[in-house]
Every structure is written in C-alpha cells, then in structure tokens.
Amino acid sequence: MITGIIKNKVDKIWTDIWAGGITNPLTVIEQLTYLMFIRSLDEKELETEEFENMTGEKMDKIFPQSAVGQAMRWSKFKNNDPRDIYDVISKRVFPAIKNMKYGRLPDFTDQGELVEIADDSGSVVQNETAFARYMSDAIFLIPTPQVLQKIITGLDDMYEHDISDLDMQGDLYEYMLDKLATAGQNGQFRTPKHIREMMVELLQPMPDDIICDPACGTAGFLVSAAEYIRKCYDDTMNSEQWEHFAGNAFTGYDTDRTMLRISAMNLMLHSISHPEVDYKDSVSKQNQISDRFTICLANPPFKGTVDAESIHDNLKAVTNTKKTELLFLALFLRMLKRGGQCACIVPDGVLFGSSKAHKSIRKELVENHQLRAVISMPSGVFKPYAGVSTAVLVFTKTGAGGTENVWFYDMKADGRSLDDKRSEIAENDIPDIIQRFHHLNKEADRQRTEQSFFVPKQEISDNDYDLSINKYKKVEYVPVEYPSTEEIMADLHELELEITAGLAELEGML
C-alpha cells in the first residue's frame, strides 16, 4: 500500500525531473524505469553475494568482476560526486544494460569499448530479459548531473526507508503509471486498476493458466492477473507452477517499444522475471498465433484503424473491417484454446453498431461461442483520458455455441466520482457485479427493471444481435401527482400577499 509519504516523495522526484526540462509523463516514467532497473540489478547481485558467503557455492554474476564492472553498481556509485555519477551511468551503465545478454552486463576495454558476451561455446548468447530485449533504441535523457543526483537520492531514500517488498515496488510503479493522463494516438489508454481487478475476479485465473493481453500497453492486466494468482494460490503452488508463473504464464504484445520496456519492468517488479513481452502488431499477418492461451484480458485500442492489406485473413473472415475494436474480438477467439475465457473492454458502438462487420462479430460470439455477460460501464470510467462509454464482454471460446442466456448488468458507480478527479466515493457496484456473476443461478428471476437480468439468446438474435443494455432494459415509470391548477393559483396568491406585506413592512422601516 503506497502511503501519502511515499506519494509525496515520488511527486518530489517527478518535480525535479520536470524542472530539468523533461515534461512528457511517458518519458519521465521511462527514465525512472531505467534507474529502477539499474538499482534492481545491484540488489540481485548483493543477494547473490550473500548466498555465496553463506554456502560457499560460486554463482553467476550480473556485473563484470573487473574494477570498471564493479564501478557500475548502484551501491558503488550512488554517493559519488554528481559529475562522476553522470559519467558512470551515461557512458558505462546505460550502454551496458542496452547490451545485456543472458542476465549479464558486458565489460569495457581500457579504451571504453564494450566487450561482447559469449557463452561457453564461444557464440554470442541471446538476451534473457524482456526489458533488455527492447533497450536497443532506448535513450538516456536525464539532462544534468544535478538532476540525476536528485533522482538517485530520492529513489534510494524511498527504497531504504519506505519500500520493504516487491508488492510495494509494484504499487510504486502503479502510482507512477497513474500519472499517464492522456490517451495515445491510436486510442489506447490505461485501464483503471480497480476495473482490471474486477475483470480478473470475473475470470478467476489459476496457476496453470496461460494468460495473454495482445494490446498490453503497460501490462496492467497481466500484473492484475499475477497479483490475483499470488493472493489465492501463494501457499499451494508447487515449484513447476512458480517456474511457469515467472515465465511463460504471461504474454503481452504491443507496437510501441517504449511501452514494451515499461511493461517488462512492471512485470519484473511483480516477480515475473521472464515474461513473453514482444513487439507484434497483433491483428496483422505478422501474428500467426492460434489456440495457445487459456485466458485473454485486454482493453484494445478503440479508434485506430489498420492497413487493410496487413490484416490477417482469418480475422477478416469473421469481421471484414479495418476497425481495431472489432478485429481484436476476432483475434481473442483465434488465440484462445477451446474452453478459454476472455474479458475485454469494448466501446458501446461495438454493442449496437449497424454495419455488417459489427453484426457479424456479435453473431459469431452469440451463435458459435458462449457469450456470458455484457457489463455496461458509465462514461466517466476512463476520465481524464476520455469520456467514451464502454462495456465489458465476458465470453468463452467453444467453437460449438453454448449461449443460452446473456447476463446484462448496468453499472452505475465504480467507487470513483465520474469527473476528471475520479475521487473515491461510497457508491460502488463492482462487489455486487462479482458476487452476482459467480452466482448466476440466482439471477433467473430478476426483472428487466432491475440493475441486472438475463436476456435469452433468441431475443438477442431477433434484434440483429444488439447487445446494448438499453435495448432490453425496461424503465419503470412512477406516476407523479401534481396539485390542481386551482391549488397552484391559490398558493401563488398567498405568496403574493406575503410579498406585499413584507414590502409594506420594509417601507415602514425606512
């Protein structure tokens, strides 16, 4: 749990960076990510050295054992002169992490040139971490030694006195990511943590699941899924499941290399050391994956379109369109194994759009798979990014139908105000949504005037597969009785007499 003290310290570091001329929040987070990663490498090295001292067993090291290599460690340079720190990070450490291979940093020659790492056979080894994989085009942008020293001092103070475990490191990163208050060019924006957690609770992932977000951004959905698994199964997971958890349990794709660096760091701070985070245009012919995952969780970009020639043919066969929000629904169905589950966010237009492409993807979900739930969310959920109205679709890939009744829920409050401030409030439908979704057998008798209800498949089919809740919800009109005209006129005359009397009394006082 991030306290007000820690938030104030983060805000102070943020202000120092802004004062140095870096004002883009994404760039600020990226630069902080590099420094947090550099510090985490030294923390791992210290743990390795402690283990060696206790057991006498020799372990592989991250940092070269030369004088130059040891000088690259956070614990060695953090108290140096600001100019020395700046030189070490910009000329040694940063180039080294950009060329990190198989969990090791390269050494430097006397001339300052990098020494390429090779394995025992003499061949150059491959990058091990997802973070290092996307460092090749990273740029170190901290402008001056003084700004860098303030950042290092601020981060070190937090880690030493306020952040005691990995959970808090993850929460710290989440707080920094919350400062990304603008949508990307293609309509992508961060999904609020409590909405992600609701969607994860609906699907209830398990340790053996293979989870994917093909539009991962900062990897928020993967992090929320990981936190849920740790919370529910931490004491019961075996060594194979923990190995699966640290690696191929979580997969994310994105077309923004900056986001891939940030998402890899986010996952690593949540104990997922080797996630499959890759550069991939998920709806293009570049992505051939099918029938691999057991769970998909995503908030795909809404307003983007893609080049028609690059779209994978089997997606166009389901919904012939260039609209990303429709293509991603077809993609989820392709990437999931049979029996796999998906919870995804879609703009309201997907639910009732009248184009052939809109109707075909809705028909696919209802007729050929099991559409389980449509949860309509209020339009303020994504403020301050956007005021778009959205819904959560929950479905299971069957390939053989299975939709009998679709459960609709009209979310009116999510525990936050629906303005740009998004302050916490008491009204919150999310606990009710989760509880009802997992006890759908009790929903059969709910009326269309209530907040949640079932709609039979046949009725949805008869309405061109319209999934808008307003199509099926019934509004209960309560008659209001008004006073008669004579009573209203009598009241007005009485008010007029009172006003006249008051004016006369005021004139008498003058």
C-alpha positions as CSV (number, residue, x, y, z in Angstrom):
1,M,0.0,0.0,0.0
2,I,1.5,3.3,-1.1
3,T,1.2,5.9,1.7
4,G,0.9,9.7,1.4
5,I,4.6,10.0,2.4
6,I,5.7,7.8,-0.5
7,K,3.5,9.6,-2.9
8,N,5.0,12.9,-1.8
9,K,8.5,11.6,-2.4
10,V,7.5,10.3,-5.8
11,D,6.0,13.7,-6.6
12,K,9.2,15.4,-5.5
13,I,11.3,13.3,-7.8
14,W,8.8,14.0,-10.6
15,T,9.0,17.7,-10.0
16,D,12.8,17.6,-10.1
17,I,12.7,15.9,-13.5
18,W,10.2,18.3,-14.8
19,A,12.4,21.2,-13.6
20,G,15.2,19.7,-15.6
21,G,13.1,20.0,-18.8
22,I,11.5,16.6,-19.2
23,T,7.8,17.2,-19.2
24,N,6.3,14.3,-21.1
25,P,5.0,11.9,-18.4
26,L,5.8,8.8,-20.5
27,T,9.4,10.0,-20.9
28,V,9.7,10.6,-17.1
29,I,8.4,7.1,-16.4
30,E,10.8,5.6,-18.9
31,Q,13.8,7.4,-17.5
32,L,12.8,6.4,-13.9
33,T,12.3,2.8,-15.2
34,Y,15.9,2.7,-16.4
35,L,17.2,3.9,-13.0
36,M,14.9,1.5,-11.1
37,F,16.2,-1.4,-13.3
38,I,19.8,-0.4,-12.7
39,R,19.2,-0.4,-8.9
40,S,17.4,-3.8,-9.1
41,L,20.4,-5.4,-10.8
42,D,22.7,-4.3,-7.9
43,E,20.1,-5.6,-5.4
44,K,20.1,-9.0,-7.1
45,E,23.9,-9.0,-7.1
46,L,24.0,-8.3,-3.4
47,E,21.6,-11.2,-2.8
48,T,23.9,-13.5,-4.9
49,E,26.9,-12.4,-2.9
50,E,25.2,-13.0,0.4
51,F,24.2,-16.5,-0.8
52,E,27.7,-17.2,-1.9
53,N,29.1,-16.2,1.6
54,M,26.6,-18.4,3.3
55,T,27.0,-21.5,1.2
56,G,30.5,-21.2,-0.3
57,E,28.9,-22.0,-3.7
58,K,30.0,-20.0,-6.7
59,M,27.2,-18.3,-8.6
60,D,26.9,-16.5,-11.9
61,K,27.3,-12.7,-11.6
62,I,25.5,-9.9,-13.3
63,F,28.3,-7.4,-13.1
64,P,31.8,-8.0,-14.6
65,Q,34.4,-8.7,-11.9
66,S,36.7,-6.0,-13.2
67,A,37.2,-2.7,-11.5
68,V,35.2,-1.0,-14.2
69,G,32.4,-3.6,-14.0
70,Q,32.1,-3.2,-10.2
71,A,32.1,0.6,-10.5
72,M,28.8,0.3,-12.5
73,R,26.9,-1.0,-9.4
74,W,24.4,1.4,-7.8
75,S,25.8,0.8,-4.3
76,K,29.2,1.8,-5.5
77,F,28.4,5.0,-7.4
78,K,25.4,6.4,-5.6
79,N,27.4,8.5,-3.1
80,N,30.0,9.8,-5.6
81,D,30.3,13.3,-7.0
82,P,27.3,14.2,-9.3
83,R,29.5,14.5,-12.3
84,D,31.1,11.1,-11.7
85,I,27.7,9.5,-11.3
86,Y,26.5,11.1,-14.5
87,D,29.6,9.8,-16.4
88,V,29.3,6.3,-15.0
89,I,25.6,5.9,-15.8
90,S,25.6,7.7,-19.2
91,K,28.9,6.2,-20.5
92,R,29.0,2.8,-18.8
93,V,25.9,1.6,-17.1
94,F,23.3,2.7,-19.7
95,P,25.3,1.3,-22.7
96,A,25.8,-1.9,-20.7
97,I,22.2,-2.6,-20.0
98,K,21.4,-1.8,-23.6
99,N,23.7,-4.7,-24.5
100,M,22.8,-7.0,-21.6
101,K,22.9,-10.7,-22.6
102,Y,21.7,-13.7,-20.7
103,G,21.3,-11.8,-17.4
104,R,24.9,-10.4,-17.5
105,L,26.3,-7.0,-18.2
106,P,29.2,-6.7,-20.7
107,D,32.6,-5.4,-19.5
108,F,34.6,-2.5,-21.1
109,T,38.1,-2.4,-22.6
110,D,40.6,0.2,-21.5
111,Q,39.5,2.3,-24.4
112,G,35.9,2.3,-23.2
113,E,34.6,-0.1,-25.8
114,L,32.1,-2.8,-24.9
115,V,33.2,-6.4,-24.6
116,E,30.7,-8.7,-26.2
117,I,29.4,-11.6,-24.0
118,A,29.8,-15.1,-25.4
119,D,28.7,-18.5,-23.9
120,D,31.0,-21.4,-23.2
121,S,30.9,-22.5,-26.8
122,G,32.1,-19.1,-28.0
123,S,28.9,-18.0,-29.6
124,V,27.2,-14.7,-28.5
125,V,24.3,-15.5,-26.1
126,Q,20.8,-14.1,-26.6
127,N,19.1,-11.5,-24.5
128,E,17.4,-13.1,-21.5
129,T,15.1,-10.5,-20.1
130,A,12.2,-8.9,-21.9
131,F,13.4,-5.5,-20.6
132,A,16.9,-5.8,-22.1
133,R,15.4,-7.0,-25.4
134,Y,13.8,-3.6,-26.1
135,M,16.7,-1.5,-24.8
136,S,18.5,-1.2,-28.1
137,D,16.8,2.1,-29.1
138,A,16.5,3.5,-25.6
139,I,18.0,7.0,-25.0
140,F,19.3,8.3,-21.7
141,L,17.7,11.8,-21.4
142,I,18.4,13.0,-17.8
143,P,19.8,16.4,-18.7
144,T,22.3,17.3,-16.0
145,P,24.4,15.6,-13.2
146,Q,22.5,17.7,-10.6
147,V,19.1,16.4,-11.7
148,L,20.4,12.8,-11.9
149,Q,21.8,13.1,-8.3
150,K,18.4,14.3,-7.0
151,I,16.6,11.4,-8.6
152,I,19.1,8.8,-7.3
153,T,19.0,10.3,-3.8
154,G,15.2,10.3,-3.9
155,L,14.8,6.8,-5.2
156,D,17.4,5.5,-2.7
157,D,15.7,7.2,0.2
158,M,12.4,5.5,-0.8
159,Y,13.8,2.1,-1.2
160,E,15.8,2.3,2.0
161,H,13.1,3.6,4.3
162,D,9.7,3.2,2.7
163,I,9.6,0.2,0.3
164,S,10.1,-3.1,2.0
165,D,9.0,-5.7,-0.5
166,L,8.1,-6.5,-4.2
167,D,4.5,-5.7,-3.6
168,M,5.3,-2.2,-2.6
169,Q,7.7,-1.8,-5.6
170,G,4.8,-2.8,-7.9
171,D,2.4,-0.4,-6.1
172,L,5.0,2.4,-6.5
173,Y,5.2,1.7,-10.3
174,E,1.4,1.7,-10.5
175,Y,1.3,5.1,-8.8
176,M,3.8,6.5,-11.4
177,L,1.8,5.0,-14.2
178,D,-1.3,6.7,-12.9
179,K,0.3,9.9,-14.0
180,L,-0.1,8.9,-17.6
181,A,-3.2,11.1,-18.1
182,T,-3.5,11.2,-21.9
183,A,-4.6,8.7,-24.5
184,G,-2.2,7.5,-27.1
185,Q,-2.5,8.3,-30.8
186,N,-4.4,5.1,-31.6
187,G,-6.9,5.5,-28.8
188,Q,-5.1,3.4,-26.2
189,F,-5.1,4.4,-22.6
190,R,-4.5,2.8,-19.2
191,T,-7.4,0.9,-17.7
192,P,-8.0,1.9,-14.1
193,K,-6.6,-0.7,-11.6
194,H,-10.0,-1.4,-10.0
195,I,-11.6,-2.1,-13.3
196,R,-8.8,-4.5,-14.3
197,E,-9.1,-6.3,-10.9
198,M,-12.9,-6.6,-11.4
199,M,-12.3,-8.3,-14.8
200,V,-9.7,-10.6,-13.3
201,E,-12.0,-11.5,-10.5
202,L,-14.7,-12.4,-13.1
203,L,-12.4,-14.9,-14.8
204,Q,-10.5,-16.2,-11.6
205,P,-7.2,-17.2,-13.3
206,M,-5.4,-20.2,-11.8
207,P,-1.7,-21.1,-11.6
208,D,-1.7,-23.3,-14.7
209,D,-3.4,-20.7,-16.9
210,I,-1.6,-19.2,-19.9
211,I,-2.7,-15.5,-19.9
212,C,-2.3,-13.0,-22.8
213,D,-3.0,-9.4,-23.4
214,P,-2.4,-8.8,-27.2
215,A,-2.6,-5.0,-26.7
216,C,-0.7,-4.9,-23.4
217,G,0.5,-1.2,-23.1
218,T,1.9,-1.0,-19.6
219,A,1.0,-4.7,-18.8
220,G,-1.7,-3.7,-16.3
221,F,-3.9,-6.7,-17.0
222,L,-1.1,-9.2,-16.7
223,V,0.0,-7.6,-13.4
224,S,-3.5,-7.8,-12.0
225,A,-3.8,-11.4,-13.0
226,A,-0.5,-12.2,-11.4
227,E,-1.5,-10.5,-8.2
228,Y,-4.7,-12.5,-8.1
229,I,-2.9,-15.8,-8.6
230,R,-0.4,-14.9,-5.8
231,K,-3.2,-13.8,-3.5
232,C,-5.2,-17.0,-4.0
233,Y,-2.6,-19.7,-4.5
234,D,0.6,-18.4,-2.9
235,D,0.7,-21.2,-0.3
236,T,-0.3,-24.0,-2.6
237,M,1.7,-23.6,-5.8
238,N,4.4,-26.1,-6.5
239,S,7.9,-25.4,-8.0
240,E,6.7,-26.1,-11.5
241,Q,3.8,-23.7,-11.1
242,W,6.2,-21.0,-9.7
243,E,8.5,-21.5,-12.7
244,H,5.5,-21.2,-15.0
245,F,4.4,-18.0,-13.1
246,A,7.8,-16.4,-13.5
247,G,8.0,-17.0,-17.2
248,N,5.5,-18.2,-19.9
249,A,2.3,-17.8,-17.8
250,F,2.1,-14.2,-19.0
251,T,2.3,-12.9,-22.6
252,G,1.9,-9.4,-23.9
253,Y,2.2,-7.8,-27.3
254,D,2.4,-4.1,-28.3
255,T,3.6,-2.0,-31.2
256,D,5.2,0.7,-29.0
257,R,8.7,-0.2,-27.9
258,T,8.6,2.3,-25.1
259,M,5.5,0.6,-23.7
260,L,7.2,-2.8,-24.1
261,R,10.1,-1.6,-21.9
262,I,7.8,-0.2,-19.3
263,S,5.5,-3.3,-19.3
264,A,8.6,-5.6,-19.0
265,M,9.8,-3.6,-16.0
266,N,6.3,-3.6,-14.5
267,L,6.1,-7.4,-14.7
268,M,9.6,-7.8,-13.3
269,L,8.7,-5.7,-10.3
270,H,5.8,-8.2,-9.7
271,S,8.1,-11.2,-9.6
272,I,7.5,-12.2,-13.3
273,S,11.2,-12.3,-14.3
274,H,10.9,-13.8,-17.8
275,P,7.6,-12.7,-19.3
276,E,7.0,-13.1,-23.1
277,V,6.7,-9.4,-24.0
278,D,7.1,-8.9,-27.7
279,Y,6.8,-6.3,-30.4
280,K,3.9,-7.5,-32.5
281,D,1.0,-6.0,-34.5
282,S,-1.5,-8.4,-33.1
283,V,-4.1,-8.2,-35.8
284,S,-1.7,-8.3,-38.7
285,K,-0.3,-11.2,-40.7
286,Q,2.7,-11.0,-38.5
287,N,0.8,-12.7,-35.7
288,Q,0.1,-16.3,-36.6
289,I,-0.8,-17.5,-33.0
290,S,-3.9,-19.5,-32.6
291,D,-5.3,-21.9,-29.9
292,R,-2.5,-21.1,-27.4
293,F,-4.0,-19.2,-24.4
294,T,-6.5,-20.1,-21.7
295,I,-7.3,-16.5,-20.7
296,C,-7.3,-13.2,-22.6
297,L,-7.6,-9.9,-20.7
298,A,-7.5,-6.7,-22.7
299,N,-8.6,-3.2,-23.4
300,P,-7.7,-3.0,-27.1
301,P,-7.4,0.4,-28.9
302,F,-10.7,1.9,-29.8
303,K,-10.3,4.5,-32.5
304,G,-7.5,3.0,-34.5
305,T,-7.6,1.5,-38.0
306,V,-5.0,-0.6,-39.7
307,D,-3.9,-1.1,-43.3
308,A,-6.5,-3.5,-44.9
309,E,-3.7,-5.4,-46.7
310,S,-1.9,-6.1,-43.4
311,I,-4.9,-7.6,-41.6
312,H,-4.8,-11.3,-41.1
313,D,-7.2,-13.1,-43.5
314,N,-8.8,-15.3,-40.8
315,L,-9.8,-12.2,-38.9
316,K,-11.4,-10.6,-41.9
317,A,-13.3,-13.9,-42.4
318,V,-15.0,-13.2,-39.1
319,T,-15.5,-9.5,-39.4
320,N,-14.4,-7.8,-42.6
321,T,-13.4,-4.4,-41.3
322,K,-10.4,-2.1,-40.5
323,K,-11.7,-1.2,-37.1
324,T,-9.4,-2.4,-34.4
325,E,-12.1,-2.9,-31.7
326,L,-13.8,-5.4,-33.9
327,L,-10.7,-7.1,-35.2
328,F,-9.4,-7.7,-31.7
329,L,-12.6,-9.6,-30.7
330,A,-12.0,-12.0,-33.6
331,L,-8.3,-12.2,-32.5
332,F,-9.3,-13.2,-29.0
333,L,-11.4,-16.1,-30.4
334,R,-8.5,-17.2,-32.6
335,M,-5.8,-17.0,-29.9
336,L,-7.7,-18.8,-27.2
337,K,-7.8,-22.5,-26.7
338,R,-11.2,-24.2,-26.9
339,G,-12.7,-23.6,-23.4
340,G,-10.5,-20.5,-22.9
341,Q,-12.1,-17.4,-21.4
342,C,-11.9,-13.7,-22.3
343,A,-12.9,-10.5,-20.5
344,C,-12.3,-7.4,-22.7
345,I,-13.4,-3.8,-22.8
346,V,-15.2,-2.5,-25.9
347,P,-16.7,0.9,-26.8
348,D,-20.5,1.0,-26.8
349,G,-20.6,1.2,-30.6
350,V,-19.5,-2.4,-30.8
351,L,-22.7,-3.4,-28.9
352,F,-25.2,-1.8,-31.3
353,G,-23.3,-0.8,-34.5
354,S,-25.4,-1.5,-37.6
355,S,-22.7,-2.2,-40.1
356,K,-22.2,-5.7,-41.5
357,A,-18.9,-6.1,-39.6
358,H,-20.4,-5.1,-36.3
359,K,-23.3,-7.6,-36.7
360,S,-21.0,-10.4,-37.9
361,I,-18.7,-10.3,-34.8
362,R,-21.7,-10.1,-32.4
363,K,-23.3,-13.1,-34.2
364,E,-20.0,-15.0,-34.0
365,L,-19.9,-14.5,-30.2
366,V,-23.6,-15.4,-29.7
367,E,-24.0,-18.3,-32.1
368,N,-20.6,-20.0,-32.3
369,H,-19.3,-19.4,-28.8
370,Q,-20.7,-18.7,-25.3
371,L,-21.3,-15.0,-24.6
372,R,-21.7,-15.0,-20.9
373,A,-22.0,-11.3,-19.8
374,V,-22.3,-7.7,-21.0
375,I,-21.5,-5.3,-18.2
376,S,-22.3,-1.7,-19.2
377,M,-20.0,0.9,-17.6
378,P,-20.7,4.6,-17.0
379,S,-19.0,7.0,-19.4
380,G,-16.7,8.6,-16.8
381,V,-14.8,5.4,-16.0
382,F,-11.9,6.4,-18.3
383,K,-11.6,10.0,-17.4
384,P,-9.4,12.0,-17.6
385,Y,-8.3,10.1,-20.7
386,A,-11.7,10.1,-22.4
387,G,-15.4,10.2,-21.7
388,V,-16.3,7.3,-24.0
389,S,-19.0,4.9,-22.9
390,T,-17.7,1.3,-22.7
391,A,-18.7,-2.2,-21.7
392,V,-17.0,-5.4,-20.5
393,L,-17.7,-8.5,-22.6
394,V,-17.1,-11.9,-21.0
395,F,-17.2,-14.9,-23.2
396,T,-15.8,-18.5,-23.6
397,K,-14.5,-19.9,-26.8
398,T,-16.3,-23.1,-27.6
399,G,-16.5,-23.3,-31.4
400,A,-19.8,-25.0,-30.9
401,G,-22.2,-22.4,-29.5
402,G,-23.4,-22.6,-25.9
403,T,-25.0,-19.2,-25.5
404,E,-28.5,-19.7,-23.9
405,N,-29.0,-16.5,-21.9
406,V,-26.7,-13.5,-21.7
407,W,-26.4,-11.7,-18.4
408,F,-26.6,-7.9,-18.5
409,Y,-25.5,-5.6,-15.7
410,D,-26.0,-1.8,-15.7
411,M,-23.0,-0.5,-13.7
412,K,-23.9,3.0,-12.3
413,A,-21.0,3.5,-10.0
414,D,-17.4,2.1,-9.8
415,G,-16.4,3.6,-6.4
416,R,-15.0,6.7,-8.0
417,S,-16.5,10.1,-9.0
418,L,-17.2,10.2,-12.7
419,D,-15.5,13.5,-13.3
420,D,-11.8,14.2,-14.1
421,K,-10.7,14.0,-10.5
422,R,-12.0,10.4,-10.1
423,S,-12.1,10.8,-6.3
424,E,-13.2,7.8,-4.1
425,I,-16.9,7.6,-3.2
426,A,-19.1,5.2,-1.3
427,E,-21.2,4.1,-4.2
428,N,-19.7,1.0,-5.9
429,D,-21.4,-1.7,-8.0
430,I,-18.2,-3.7,-8.5
431,P,-18.5,-6.1,-5.5
432,D,-22.2,-6.7,-6.5
433,I,-21.1,-7.5,-10.1
434,I,-18.5,-10.0,-9.0
435,Q,-20.8,-11.7,-6.5
436,R,-23.7,-11.9,-8.9
437,F,-21.6,-13.1,-11.8
438,H,-20.4,-16.1,-9.8
439,H,-23.9,-17.0,-8.7
440,L,-25.8,-16.6,-12.0
441,N,-28.2,-19.3,-11.0
442,K,-29.8,-16.8,-8.6
443,E,-30.3,-14.2,-11.4
444,A,-33.0,-16.1,-13.3
445,D,-35.9,-14.3,-11.6
446,R,-34.5,-10.8,-11.9
447,Q,-36.8,-8.4,-13.7
448,R,-35.8,-6.1,-16.6
449,T,-36.4,-3.1,-14.4
450,E,-33.6,-4.2,-12.1
451,Q,-29.8,-3.5,-12.4
452,S,-29.0,-7.0,-13.7
453,F,-31.0,-9.5,-15.7
454,F,-30.9,-12.3,-18.3
455,V,-31.8,-12.0,-21.9
456,P,-32.5,-15.2,-23.9
457,K,-30.3,-15.9,-27.0
458,Q,-33.4,-15.9,-29.3
459,E,-34.4,-12.4,-28.3
460,I,-30.9,-11.1,-29.0
461,S,-30.9,-12.9,-32.3
462,D,-34.3,-11.3,-33.2
463,N,-32.8,-7.9,-32.5
464,D,-29.9,-8.2,-35.0
465,Y,-27.6,-9.4,-32.1
466,D,-27.9,-6.0,-30.5
467,L,-26.0,-6.1,-27.1
468,S,-26.9,-2.7,-25.8
469,I,-28.5,-3.0,-22.4
470,N,-30.9,-0.2,-23.2
471,K,-32.4,-2.4,-25.9
472,Y,-33.7,-4.8,-23.3
473,K,-33.9,-2.8,-20.1
474,K,-37.4,-1.7,-19.0
475,V,-37.9,1.6,-17.3
476,E,-40.5,1.7,-14.6
477,Y,-42.4,4.9,-14.8
478,V,-43.9,6.0,-11.5
479,P,-46.9,8.4,-11.9
480,V,-46.4,11.7,-10.2
481,E,-49.5,13.5,-8.9
482,Y,-49.4,17.3,-9.2
483,P,-51.7,19.8,-7.4
484,S,-54.7,21.1,-9.4
485,T,-54.5,24.4,-11.2
486,E,-56.8,26.0,-8.6
487,E,-54.5,24.9,-5.8
488,I,-51.4,26.3,-7.6
489,M,-53.1,29.6,-8.2
490,A,-54.2,29.8,-4.6
491,D,-50.7,29.2,-3.5
492,L,-49.4,31.9,-5.8
493,H,-51.9,34.5,-4.5
494,E,-50.9,33.6,-0.9
495,L,-47.2,34.2,-1.8
496,E,-48.2,37.5,-3.5
497,L,-49.9,38.7,-0.3
498,E,-46.9,37.7,1.8
499,I,-44.6,39.6,-0.5
500,T,-46.8,42.7,-0.5
501,A,-47.0,42.6,3.3
502,G,-43.2,42.3,3.5
503,L,-42.6,45.2,1.2
504,A,-45.1,47.4,3.3
505,E,-43.2,46.5,6.5
506,L,-39.9,47.4,4.8
507,E,-41.2,50.7,3.6
508,G,-42.3,51.5,7.2
509,M,-38.8,50.9,8.5
510,L,-37.3,53.5,6.1
